[in-house]
Amino acid sequence: MSSIITTAKKLVTPTPAQEARLGRVTELILKKTETASKDFPQVREVMVGGSFAKGTWLPEEADIDIFVKISPEVDDSTFEEIGLQIGRRAGRGYPFGKKYAQHPYTEATIEGIKFNIVPCFDVKPGAWRSAADRSLYHVKFVSEKLDDQAKLQVRLLKWFMRSVGVYGAEIEMEGFSGYCAEVLVYNHGGFEQVLRYFAGLRPPSDGSFLELKDPIDQNRNLAKAISLESISRMILASRAFVKEPKLEFFKKVRRRVRAPLRRSLFVILFQHPEISEDTLWGELKKSTRHIANHLRKNGFPVLRARAASNNKTRSAIIILPENESLPELEDRTGPGVELANETRSFIRKNRQRGHLVWAGEDGRVHILSKRKYSRLDSVLREILNGQIAKVGASADVVRSVIKTGRLLRGERLEREMRKEAWLSEGVHDIIADTIGTDSA
């Protein structure tokens, strides 16, 4: 393991040229933001935050975070407006747009480097007004508690998490944030110790699978926003690396794709207006859950369901069902015969579709009735034709699916995958083995 980690350290350490370039761009954006803030007396200070300020950023994957500290006496709407005005002024001349977390902020790009101009309240610990208020305290904590060697361990952990597909706090990923990686190294001492911790992880007694306290806010569990799937992936990948360390874990880990399963997939492909990625993925995930639940309620168990998107104007909901057809007749089990009113109501409700009504050995009334749907594609086509509005999908997805939705499978899906790399990646994700299962 030590030789693998020694080699990996070279991969995760930025070069002097990369560091100089990022430092130059950071200084430029900082000065632009300071200049843009001068007309607002409510602004107390402008500071650099994020992984660059902490010294834990990854080569070729650094975002610059500039925090605008605003007086806590300002109300929420004024706070947001000041933050956005400063962001627009500082980002003038560069591609920029509004993004959303708990409140809106500005994201722009200069020389291929993304930077975020984020307003936060200038408050003491514990008096938080917005989620961003903690960020500069996180910078202070990491800068004081982690030395250069510990920060290198953080870089190793971040790179590993990225390679196995669990790095990123965005709604799309629901994985580990950079600050989570920093706290994990602080808690456990280093990269190898963190992996050994996950390899032997057992859920705590309170029922949550992972608890990770924020050192500057003990009431906050950093793991709350991490999906159980991401935690599970991290556990399996950690076990695999501890068992058999490979440099592959610091590159793009190749997952075994079960190509024949592509024939079993059903894909709803649609176009939509361009919106912020956080909003888009929130709507896609909600809609995917509701569609999968609708299929289950109609007798079609869903093994896996995923959304995919080009993060602009095209998205898809990918479904791997247990089966695509069912017998035309089904046994509908009713109440116990001792419940007279309930029994009468059940029979009246289902008699028209009933082929046989009987009292079973379980003491309940049963009706053999014709299913509403015996084929999965029938349910999905009804969704495309407007039924999605009743399923519980988000309003934007409902409108887009009704207007532009197409149902793809088989050769039609293969043709679309050849044209759209993002769709091919989404399809392969749903039919690929999880990293670490081959050595479990």
Secondary structure in CASP SS format (residue, H / E / C, confidence):
PFRMAT SS
TARGET T0000
AUTHOR 0000-0000-0000
METHOD secondary structure of the structure
MODEL  1
M C 1.00
S H 1.00
S H 1.00
I H 1.00
I H 1.00
T H 1.00
T H 1.00
A H 1.00
K H 1.00
K H 1.00
L H 1.00
V H 1.00
T C 1.00
P C 1.00
T C 1.00
P H 1.00
A H 1.00
Q H 1.00
E H 1.00
A H 1.00
R H 1.00
L H 1.00
G H 1.00
R H 1.00
V H 1.00
T H 1.00
E H 1.00
L H 1.00
I H 1.00
L H 1.00
K H 1.00
K H 1.00
T H 1.00
E H 1.00
T H 1.00
A H 1.00
S H 1.00
K C 1.00
D C 1.00
F C 1.00
P C 1.00
Q C 1.00
V E 1.00
R E 1.00
E E 1.00
V E 1.00
M E 1.00
V E 1.00
G E 1.00
G H 1.00
S H 1.00
F H 1.00
A H 1.00
K H 1.00
G C 1.00
T C 1.00
W C 1.00
L E 1.00
P C 1.00
E C 1.00
E E 1.00
A C 1.00
D C 1.00
I E 1.00
D E 1.00
I E 1.00
F E 1.00
V E 1.00
K E 1.00
I E 1.00
S C 1.00
P C 1.00
E C 1.00
V C 1.00
D C 1.00
D H 1.00
S H 1.00
T H 1.00
F H 1.00
E H 1.00
E H 1.00
I H 1.00
G H 1.00
L H 1.00
Q H 1.00
I H 1.00
G H 1.00
R H 1.00
R H 1.00
A H 1.00
G C 1.00
R C 1.00
G C 1.00
Y C 1.00
P C 1.00
F E 1.00
G E 1.00
K E 1.00
K E 1.00
Y E 1.00
A C 1.00
Q C 1.00
H C 1.00
P E 1.00
Y E 1.00
T E 1.00
E E 1.00
A E 1.00
T E 1.00
I E 1.00
E C 1.00
G C 1.00
I E 1.00
K E 1.00
F E 1.00
N E 1.00
I E 1.00
V E 1.00
P E 1.00
C E 1.00
F E 1.00
D C 1.00
V C 1.00
K C 1.00
P C 1.00
G C 1.00
A C 1.00
W C 1.00
R C 1.00
S C 1.00
A H 1.00
A H 1.00
D H 1.00
R H 1.00
S H 1.00
L H 1.00
Y H 1.00
H H 1.00
V H 1.00
K H 1.00
F H 1.00
V H 1.00
S H 1.00
E H 1.00
K H 1.00
L C 1.00
D C 1.00
D H 1.00
Q H 1.00
A H 1.00
K H 1.00
L H 1.00
Q H 1.00
V H 1.00
R H 1.00
L H 1.00
L H 1.00
K H 1.00
W H 1.00
F H 1.00
M H 1.00
R H 1.00
S H 1.00
V C 1.00
G C 1.00
V C 1.00
Y E 1.00
G C 1.00
A C 1.00
E C 1.00
I C 1.00
E C 1.00
M C 1.00
E C 1.00
G C 1.00
F E 1.00
S C 1.00
G H 1.00
Y H 1.00
C H 1.00
A H 1.00
E H 1.00
V H 1.00
L H 1.00
V H 1.00
Y H 1.00
N H 1.00
H H 1.00
G C 1.00
G C 1.00
F H 1.00
E H 1.00
Q H 1.00
V H 1.00
L H 1.00
R H 1.00
Y H 1.00
F H 1.00
A H 1.00
G C 1.00
L C 1.00
R C 1.00
P C 1.00
P C 1.00
S C 1.00
D C 1.00
G C 1.00
S C 1.00
F C 1.00
L C 1.00
E C 1.00
L C 1.00
K E 1.00
D E 1.00
P C 1.00
I C 1.00
D E 1.00
Q E 1.00
N E 1.00
R E 1.00
N E 1.00
L H 1.00
A H 1.00
K H 1.00
A H 1.00
I C 1.00
S C 1.00
L H 1.00
E H 1.00
S H 1.00
I H 1.00
S H 1.00
R H 1.00
M H 1.00
I H 1.00
L H 1.00
A H 1.00
S H 1.00
R H 1.00
A H 1.00
F H 1.00
V H 1.00
K H 1.00
E C 1.00
P C 1.00
K C 1.00
L H 1.00
E H 1.00
F H 1.00
F H 1.00
K C 1.00
K C 1.00
V C 1.00
R C 1.00
R C 1.00
R C 1.00
V E 1.00
R C 1.00
A H 1.00
P H 1.00
L H 1.00
R H 1.00
R H 1.00
S H 1.00
L C 1.00
F E 1.00
V E 1.00
I E 1.00
L E 1.00
F E 1.00
Q E 1.00
H C 1.00
P C 1.00
E C 1.00
I C 1.00
S C 1.00
E H 1.00
D H 1.00
T H 1.00
L H 1.00
W H 1.00
G H 1.00
E H 1.00
L H 1.00
K H 1.00
K H 1.00
S H 1.00
T H 1.00
R H 1.00
H H 1.00
I H 1.00
A H 1.00
N H 1.00
H H 1.00
L H 1.00
R H 1.00
K H 1.00
N C 1.00
G C 1.00
F C 1.00
P C 1.00
V E 1.00
L E 1.00
R E 1.00
A E 1.00
R E 1.00
A E 1.00
A E 1.00
S E 1.00
N C 1.00
N C 1.00
K C 1.00
T C 1.00
R E 1.00
S E 1.00
A E 1.00
I E 1.00
I E 1.00
I E 1.00
L E 1.00
P E 1.00
E C 1.00
N C 1.00
E C 1.00
S E 1.00
L C 1.00
P C 1.00
E C 1.00
L E 1.00
E E 1.00
D E 1.00
R E 1.00
T E 1.00
G E 1.00
P E 1.00
G E 1.00
V C 1.00
E C 1.00
L C 1.00
A H 1.00
N H 1.00
E H 1.00
T H 1.00
R H 1.00
S H 1.00
F H 1.00
I H 1.00
R H 1.00
K H 1.00
N H 1.00
R H 1.00
Q H 1.00
R H 1.00
G E 1.00
H E 1.00
L E 1.00
V E 1.00
W E 1.00
A E 1.00
G C 1.00
E C 1.00
D C 1.00
G C 1.00
R E 1.00
V E 1.00
H E 1.00
I E 1.00
L E 1.00
S E 1.00
K E 1.00
R C 1.00
K C 1.00
Y C 1.00
S C 1.00
R E 1.00
L H 1.00
D H 1.00
S H 1.00
V H 1.00
L H 1.00
R H 1.00
E H 1.00
I H 1.00
L H 1.00
N H 1.00
G H 1.00
Q H 1.00
I H 1.00
A H 1.00
K H 1.00
V H 1.00
G C 1.00
A C 1.00
S C 1.00
A H 1.00
D H 1.00
V H 1.00
V H 1.00
R H 1.00
S H 1.00
V H 1.00
I H 1.00
K H 1.00
T H 1.00
G C 1.00
R E 1.00
L E 1.00
L E 1.00
R C 1.00
G H 1.00
E H 1.00
R H 1.00
L H 1.00
E H 1.00
R H 1.00
E H 1.00
M H 1.00
R H 1.00
K H 1.00
E C 1.00
A H 1.00
W H 1.00
L H 1.00
S H 1.00
E H 1.00
G H 1.00
V H 1.00
H H 1.00
D H 1.00
I H 1.00
I C 1.00
A E 1.00
D C 1.00
T C 1.00
I C 1.00
G C 1.00
T H 1.00
D H 1.00
S H 1.00
A C 1.00
END
